[in-house]
Amino acid sequence: MRLKLLTLAMVLAAISLPSHGEDLLDAYREARANDPVLSQADANRLAIGEGVNQARASLLPQVSAGLTLSQTNGGGGTTFQDPNNPGQFISTSQFGHTRTRSINGQLSQTIFDFSKYANLKAAHSASAAQDELYESAAQQLYARVAAAYFGVLTSEDALTYAKANEDAFRQQYEQSDQRFKVGLSAITDVYQAKAYYEAAKSQTIAAQNALNDAREALTQITGKPTGELKKLRDDLPMQPPSPADQDSWVKQALLTNPDLLAQKNNVETAEHNITAARSAHLPTITANVSYGKNASWYQNADIHDNRPGSTTVGLTLNVPIFSGGLIHSQVRQSIYQRDAATDALESQRRQVVRDTLNYYRSVIAGIAQVESAKASVVSGQKALEATRAGFEVGTQTMTNVLLAIQTLTSSESSYSQARHQFILNKLLLKQTAGTADIKDIEAINALLQ
């Protein structure tokens, strides 16, 4: 009777009962609204994008105006012709202080400055790179939410199995103690069962702590406390990736992986920066239009010197001749930065190839792992039943029973991890290829119950 109750408790502990809690789509929506990592990527994208407006602004007309009011007290003054008597000259020093007003305006327009055009192209490339990094952060959010969600589910299962394991060892310990008291077993069996039981209690505490941390990991992304979560249903579709060809996935990743595209744009930015640095050797031409008007008043005389305004139109040609080696140094610096960006691109390309192949192979291997882990659980349950029955009739030792309980719990935990990791690896494969979207989250969400 005790064997039947123990087996029933272990089976019930391993069953994922239907839940009406939060699902993966709910968690993603909360993360989309509250995740600081994605918000930071968006702010960086907008900040770098302003560089395009700033680079373009230097190519547009520049307009400025100024008004100056000044007062001169005492001093030598100035001499000018008397407006009422053209043959006489008057010194302003005798009139006390002098007040002067000066109005000016200037319009300038770049006609030729190749470095500014290169800087505009570099700004566009830098902005495009940041757009790709934002897209990468958005796709990473799918994977981060799913990983944290399934991390909670895996930890919940681990705690369930740890409690079932502890309960099984407790019952075995109590049974051994009773058998010892009636003389049916040695004290060694009691000590051994108690050791396994105490170790199981420690594992339960560790599993509870791991679950608490997993819940906090999901809360860190969503910004809200993690409640009850829906679990994966038992009948998972164990399908390989589509297309079922690893080379096709690698080709797709090399075309659409956002991190790789961002690095390509970084190389383009560096190339434009080299052009801008070299253009500092070239002459620049600027068109200028200026207007100015001055007027003066004198304290002790009814004299107002109001001169007519003047307009100046011209072109300015600036030819750089020698800058102490600054331009040559800036060109070399830009080339080194371009080389570094090229190396970073190659490093990213190799990483993308590796990750794509790894996740593709992990999905393929995961199908067999899930099936194997499931079979292991079934075999472990039967083995425990047979070992317990053998112990009752004396053909199995206490050690065999304890090991059978431990093996079953380990198999159940491996089965839980394999199921969750299989679903997650399929999402990670799409994220590495740069094709993950909300439909993938919805598809996974449909597997929950």
C-alpha positions in Angstrom: 0.0 0.0 0.0 2.9 2.4 0.9 4.5 1.7 -2.5 1.3 2.6 -4.4 0.9 5.9 -2.5 4.6 6.8 -3.1 4.3 6.1 -6.8 1.1 8.1 -7.1 2.7 11.0 -5.3 5.7 11.0 -7.6 3.5 10.8 -10.7 1.2 13.6 -9.6 4.3 15.8 -8.8 5.6 15.3 -12.3 2.3 16.2 -14.0 2.0 19.9 -15.2 -1.5 20.8 -14.2 -3.5 23.4 -16.3 -2.9 26.9 -15.2 -4.9 30.1 -15.6 -1.9 32.4 -14.9 0.1 34.8 -17.0 1.4 33.5 -20.4 4.4 34.3 -22.5 2.6 36.9 -24.6 1.6 38.8 -21.5 5.1 38.8 -20.2 6.4 40.0 -23.6 3.9 42.9 -23.7 5.0 44.0 -20.2 8.7 43.7 -21.2 8.1 45.7 -24.4 6.6 48.6 -22.4 9.0 48.5 -19.4 12.3 46.9 -20.4 15.1 49.4 -19.8 17.5 47.6 -22.2 15.2 48.2 -25.2 14.5 51.7 -24.1 18.2 52.5 -23.9 18.7 51.1 -27.4 15.9 53.3 -28.7 17.4 56.4 -27.1 20.8 55.6 -28.6 19.2 55.2 -32.0 17.4 58.6 -31.8 20.6 60.3 -30.4 22.8 59.0 -33.2 20.1 59.8 -35.8 20.4 63.5 -34.8 23.9 63.4 -36.2 22.4 63.3 -39.7 20.6 66.6 -39.1 23.7 68.1 -37.6 25.9 67.1 -40.6 23.3 68.3 -43.1 23.0 71.6 -41.2 26.6 72.5 -42.1 25.7 72.4 -45.8 22.7 74.7 -45.5 22.8 78.5 -45.4 24.1 80.0 -42.1 22.4 83.3 -41.1 23.4 85.5 -38.2 22.6 89.0 -37.0 23.9 91.3 -34.3 23.2 94.5 -32.5 25.8 96.5 -30.6 25.1 99.4 -28.3 28.1 101.2 -26.7 28.9 104.4 -24.8 32.2 106.2 -24.7 32.9 108.6 -21.8 35.5 111.4 -22.2 38.8 110.6 -23.9 40.1 112.0 -27.1 36.9 111.7 -29.1 36.7 111.8 -32.9 36.6 114.6 -35.5 34.1 114.8 -38.3 32.8 117.5 -40.7 30.0 119.8 -39.4 26.9 118.9 -41.4 25.7 122.6 -41.1 29.0 124.1 -42.2 30.9 121.8 -44.6 34.1 123.8 -44.3 34.3 123.3 -40.5 35.4 120.2 -38.6 34.1 119.4 -35.1 35.8 117.3 -32.3 33.4 115.1 -30.3 35.4 115.4 -27.1 33.7 118.6 -26.3 30.3 117.0 -26.4 30.7 114.6 -23.4 30.0 110.9 -23.8 29.2 109.3 -27.2 26.7 106.6 -27.8 27.0 104.3 -30.8 24.6 101.7 -32.3 25.8 99.1 -34.8 23.5 96.7 -36.7 24.9 93.9 -38.8 23.7 90.7 -40.5 25.5 88.0 -42.4 24.5 85.1 -44.7 27.0 82.4 -45.7 26.6 79.4 -47.9 29.0 76.6 -48.5 29.7 76.2 -52.2 32.4 73.5 -52.0 33.6 71.6 -49.0 34.0 67.9 -49.7 34.7 67.0 -46.1 31.2 68.2 -45.1 29.6 65.9 -47.8 31.7 63.0 -46.5 30.6 63.7 -42.9 27.0 63.7 -44.0 27.4 60.2 -45.6 29.2 59.0 -42.4 26.3 60.3 -40.3 23.8 58.4 -42.4 25.9 55.2 -42.1 26.2 55.6 -38.3 22.5 56.2 -38.0 21.8 53.0 -40.1 24.1 51.0 -37.8 22.2 52.2 -34.8 18.9 51.3 -36.4 20.2 47.8 -36.9 21.3 47.6 -33.2 17.9 48.7 -32.1 16.4 45.9 -34.3 18.9 43.5 -32.7 17.7 44.6 -29.2 14.1 44.2 -30.2 14.8 40.6 -31.4 16.9 39.9 -28.4 14.0 40.9 -26.2 12.0 38.0 -27.6 14.7 35.6 -26.6 15.3 37.2 -23.2 11.7 37.1 -22.2 11.3 33.5 -23.4 14.5 32.4 -21.6 13.4 34.1 -18.4 9.9 32.7 -18.7 11.1 29.1 -19.3 13.7 29.6 -16.6 10.9 30.1 -14.1 9.0 27.0 -15.5 12.2 24.9 -15.3 12.9 26.1 -11.7 9.3 25.4 -10.7 9.6 21.8 -12.1 12.9 21.4 -10.3 11.3 22.5 -7.0 8.4 20.1 -7.6 10.8 17.2 -8.2 13.0 18.2 -5.3 10.0 18.1 -3.0 8.8 14.8 -4.4 12.4 13.5 -3.9 12.5 14.7 -0.3 9.1 13.2 0.4 10.2 9.8 -1.1 13.4 9.8 1.0 11.4 10.8 4.1 9.1 7.9 3.6 12.0 5.5 3.0 13.7 6.8 6.1 10.6 6.3 8.2 10.1 2.8 6.8 13.7 1.9 7.5 13.4 3.2 11.0 10.2 1.1 11.6 11.9 -2.0 10.1 14.9 -1.5 12.3 12.7 -1.2 15.4 11.0 -4.6 14.7 14.3 -6.2 13.8 13.8 -6.5 10.0 16.8 -4.4 9.0 20.1 -3.1 10.2 20.8 0.3 11.7 23.0 1.0 8.6 19.9 1.2 6.5 18.4 3.8 8.8 21.6 5.9 8.7 21.8 5.7 5.0 18.2 6.6 4.4 18.5 9.5 6.8 21.6 10.8 5.0 19.7 10.8 1.7 16.7 12.4 3.3 18.8 15.3 4.8 20.6 15.8 1.5 17.2 16.0 -0.3 16.0 18.7 2.2 19.0 20.7 1.3 18.3 20.3 -2.4 14.7 21.5 -1.9 16.0 24.6 -0.2 18.4 25.3 -3.1 15.6 24.6 -5.6 13.4 27.1 -3.8 16.1 29.7 -3.9 16.8 29.1 -7.6 13.1 29.6 -8.3 13.0 32.9 -6.4 15.9 34.1 -8.4 14.4 33.0 -11.7 11.2 34.9 -10.9 13.3 38.0 -10.2 15.1 37.6 -13.5 11.7 37.8 -15.3 10.6 40.7 -13.1 13.8 42.5 -14.1 12.7 42.4 -17.7 9.0 43.0 -17.3 9.1 45.5 -14.5 6.3 43.8 -12.6 6.1 40.9 -10.0 6.0 37.4 -11.5 2.9 35.5 -10.7 1.6 32.1 -11.7 2.8 31.2 -15.2 1.2 28.9 -17.7 3.2 25.8 -18.5 4.0 23.8 -21.6 1.5 21.3 -22.6 2.5 17.6 -22.8 2.1 17.1 -26.5 4.8 19.3 -28.0 5.3 19.3 -31.8 8.8 18.0 -32.2 9.5 19.4 -35.6 13.0 20.2 -37.1 13.7 23.8 -38.3 12.3 24.8 -41.6 14.2 24.8 -44.0 15.9 21.6 -42.7 19.3 22.7 -44.1 21.9 24.3 -41.9 23.6 26.0 -44.9 20.4 27.8 -45.7 20.1 29.2 -42.2 23.7 30.4 -42.3 23.1 32.2 -45.6 20.0 33.8 -44.2 21.8 34.9 -41.1 24.6 36.5 -43.1 22.0 38.5 -45.0 19.7 39.6 -42.2 21.4 39.3 -38.8 21.1 42.9 -37.4 24.3 42.8 -35.4 26.2 41.9 -38.6 24.4 44.5 -40.6 25.3 47.1 -37.9 29.0 46.2 -38.2 28.8 46.6 -42.0 27.4 50.1 -41.6 30.2 50.8 -39.1 32.8 49.9 -41.8 31.0 52.3 -44.2 31.1 55.0 -41.6 34.8 54.5 -41.2 35.3 54.7 -44.9 33.5 58.0 -45.1 35.5 59.3 -42.2 38.7 58.6 -44.2 37.3 60.5 -47.1 36.4 63.4 -44.8 39.9 63.4 -43.3 41.6 63.4 -46.7 39.3 66.2 -47.9 40.9 68.5 -45.4 43.7 68.9 -47.9 41.2 70.4 -50.5 40.3 74.0 -50.8 36.9 75.2 -49.7 34.7 77.9 -51.3 32.1 79.9 -49.3 29.7 82.6 -50.5 29.1 85.5 -48.1 26.6 88.3 -48.0 26.9 90.9 -45.1 25.1 94.1 -44.2 26.1 96.7 -41.6 24.8 100.1 -40.4 26.2 102.4 -37.7 24.8 105.5 -35.9 26.2 107.8 -33.2 24.7 110.3 -30.7 26.6 112.9 -28.6 25.6 114.0 -25.1 26.1 117.8 -25.2 25.3 118.6 -28.9 22.4 118.2 -31.1 24.4 116.1 -33.5 23.4 112.7 -34.9 25.8 110.8 -37.1 23.6 108.3 -38.9 25.5 106.7 -41.7 23.9 104.8 -44.5 24.1 101.0 -44.4 26.5 99.0 -46.5 26.2 95.6 -48.2 29.1 93.3 -49.0 28.8 90.3 -51.4 31.8 88.0 -52.0 33.3 84.5 -52.3 35.9 83.2 -49.9 38.4 80.7 -51.1 40.4 78.9 -48.4 43.4 76.8 -49.4 45.0 74.7 -46.6 48.8 74.7 -47.0 50.4 73.4 -43.8 48.8 72.4 -40.4 51.8 70.9 -38.6 51.0 67.4 -39.8 47.5 67.4 -38.2 45.7 66.4 -41.4 48.1 63.5 -42.2 47.7 62.2 -38.6 43.9 62.4 -38.8 43.9 60.4 -42.1 46.1 57.7 -40.5 43.8 57.6 -37.5 40.8 57.2 -39.7 42.4 54.3 -41.6 43.3 52.5 -38.3 39.7 53.0 -37.2 38.5 51.6 -40.5 40.8 48.5 -40.1 39.4 48.0 -36.6 35.9 48.2 -37.9 36.7 45.7 -40.6 38.2 43.2 -38.1 35.1 43.7 -35.9 32.9 42.8 -38.9 34.8 39.6 -39.6 34.7 38.6 -35.9 30.9 39.2 -35.9 30.5 37.3 -39.1 32.3 34.2 -37.7 30.3 34.5 -34.5 27.0 34.6 -36.4 28.0 31.5 -38.4 28.9 29.7 -35.2 25.8 30.6 -33.3 23.5 29.7 -36.3 25.1 26.3 -36.7 25.0 25.7 -32.9 21.3 26.5 -32.5 20.4 24.6 -35.6 22.2 21.5 -34.4 20.8 22.0 -30.9 17.3 22.0 -32.3 18.0 18.8 -34.2 19.6 17.2 -31.2 16.8 18.5 -28.9 14.2 16.3 -30.6 16.2 13.2 -29.7 17.0 14.5 -26.2 13.3 15.2 -25.4 12.3 11.7 -26.5 15.2 10.1 -24.7 14.4 12.0 -21.5 10.8 11.1 -21.7 11.7 7.4 -22.1 14.1 7.8 -19.2 11.3 9.0 -16.9 9.0 6.1 -17.8 11.8 3.6 -17.2 12.8 5.3 -14.0 9.2 5.0 -12.6 9.1 1.3 -13.5 12.5 0.8 -12.1 11.6 2.4 -8.8 8.4 0.3 -8.5 10.4 -2.9 -9.2 13.2 -2.0 -6.8 10.8 -1.2 -4.0 9.0 -4.5 -4.5 12.3 -6.3 -4.5 13.3 -4.6 -1.3 10.1 -5.8 0.3 11.0 -9.4 -0.5 14.7 -9.0 0.2 16.1 -9.2 -3.3 17.1 -5.4 -3.4 19.1 -3.4 -0.9 18.2 0.0 0.7 21.0 1.6 -1.4 19.3 0.3 -4.6 16.0 1.9 -3.5 17.6 5.2 -2.7 19.5 5.3 -6.0 16.3 4.4 -7.9 14.5 7.4 -6.3 17.4 9.7 -7.1 17.6 8.4 -10.7 13.8 9.0 -11.3 14.0 12.6 -10.0 17.1 13.3 -12.1 15.3 12.0 -15.2 12.2 14.1 -14.5 14.4 17.2 -14.1 16.3 16.4 -17.4 13.0 15.9 -19.2 11.7 19.3 -18.0 14.9 21.1 -19.1 15.0 19.4 -22.5 11.4 20.4 -23.3 11.9 24.0 -22.4 15.4 24.3 -24.0 14.1 22.8 -27.3 11.4 25.5 -27.6 13.9 28.2 -26.7 16.6 26.9 -29.1 14.1 27.2 -32.0 13.5 30.9 -31.1 17.3 31.5 -30.6 17.9 30.1 -34.1 15.5 32.6 -35.6 16.9 35.4 -33.6 20.4 34.6 -34.7 19.2 34.5 -38.3 17.6 37.9 -37.8 14.1 36.7 -38.6 12.5 36.5 -35.1 9.2 38.4 -34.7 6.1 38.6 -32.6 4.6 35.7 -34.5 7.2 33.4 -33.0 6.2 34.5 -29.5 2.5 33.9 -30.4 3.4 30.4 -31.7 5.2 29.5 -28.5 2.3 31.0 -26.5 -0.1 28.6 -28.2 1.9 25.7 -26.7 1.1 26.8 -23.2 -1.8 25.7 -21.1 
